[in-house]
C-alpha cells in the first residue's frame, strides 16, 4: 500500500477562509472514495498548530499504480484545479506502508 501526504499553504487572501475551505475541499476529496479505483482512505484536515502549511491531505492507495491513476483521474484533476486557485505552495511525501 502507498500513503500520499500533501500539505498546502493558502494564499494570504484565502487564510481568513481556511475553515470553510478545509470543509469544502474535504467533502470534495472524500467524494473520490468509491470513484477512484484503488483509493482506500482519504482525508483532509486544517492545521491548527501554526506554521507555514494550512491544509493536509492524507490518502492511502492499494499500490503505486493506483496512486498514479489517481493523479490523472478526471474527478481528481477537477479538484486540483480548484486547489490551485487557493494555494501558493505545496509539499508532498509518498511512501510505501504495510507489508510488502
C-alpha positions in Angstrom: 0.0 0.0 0.0 1.0 3.6 -0.5 0.5 6.7 1.6 0.3 10.0 -0.2 0.5 13.1 2.1 0.2 16.6 0.7 0.4 19.9 2.6 -0.7 23.3 1.2 -0.1 26.9 2.2 -3.2 29.0 1.4 -2.7 32.3 -0.4 -2.7 35.2 2.1 -6.1 36.4 1.0 -7.5 32.9 1.5 -6.3 32.4 5.1 -9.3 34.0 6.7 -11.4 31.4 4.9 -9.3 28.4 6.0 -12.0 26.7 8.0 -14.6 26.9 5.2 -12.0 25.9 2.5 -11.0 22.9 4.6 -14.6 21.8 4.9 -15.4 22.2 1.3 -12.2 20.6 -0.1 -12.6 17.8 2.5 -16.0 17.0 1.1 -14.8 17.0 -2.5 -11.8 14.8 -1.7 -13.9 12.4 0.4 -16.3 12.0 -2.6 -13.5 10.4 -4.5 -13.8 7.2 -2.4 -15.5 4.6 -4.5 -14.9 6.6 -7.6 -11.1 6.3 -7.9 -10.0 2.6 -8.1 -7.5 1.6 -5.5 -8.1 4.6 -3.2 -8.6 3.1 0.2 -8.7 6.2 2.5 -8.7 10.0 2.0 -9.0 12.8 4.5 -8.3 16.5 4.5 -7.6 18.5 7.6 -6.8 22.0 8.7 -3.6 22.7 10.6 -4.4 24.2 14.0 -0.9 24.2 15.2 0.6 27.2 13.3 3.4 27.1 10.9 3.6 27.6 7.2 1.1 25.0 5.9 -2.6 25.3 6.4 -4.1 22.1 4.9 -3.1 18.5 4.8 -4.4 15.7 2.6 -3.7 12.1 3.6 -4.5 9.3 1.2 -3.9 5.5 1.2 -3.8 3.6 -2.1 -3.6 -0.1 -2.9 -0.4 0.4 -5.0 1.8 2.9 -6.8 -0.1 2.1 -9.9 -3.4 3.1 -8.2 -1.8 6.3 -7.0 -0.5 7.1 -10.5 -4.0 6.5 -11.9 -5.5 8.9 -9.2 -3.2 11.7 -10.4 -4.9 11.7 -13.8 -8.4 10.7 -12.9 -10.8 13.4 -14.1 -12.5 13.7 -10.7 -9.2 14.4 -9.0 -8.0 16.7 -11.8 -11.1 18.8 -11.3 -10.4 19.2 -7.6 -6.7 20.0 -8.3 -7.9 22.9 -10.5 -9.8 24.4 -7.5 -6.9 23.8 -5.1 -4.5 25.7 -7.4 -6.7 28.8 -7.2 -6.4 28.7 -3.4 -2.8 27.9 -2.6 0.6 29.4 -3.1 2.8 26.4 -2.2 2.7 22.7 -1.8 4.8 19.8 -0.4 4.3 16.1 -0.9 5.5 12.9 0.6 4.8 9.4 -0.9 5.8 6.2 0.8 5.0 2.5 0.8 3.4 1.3 4.0 2.4 -2.0 5.5 3.7 -5.4 4.4 5.4 -5.8 1.1 
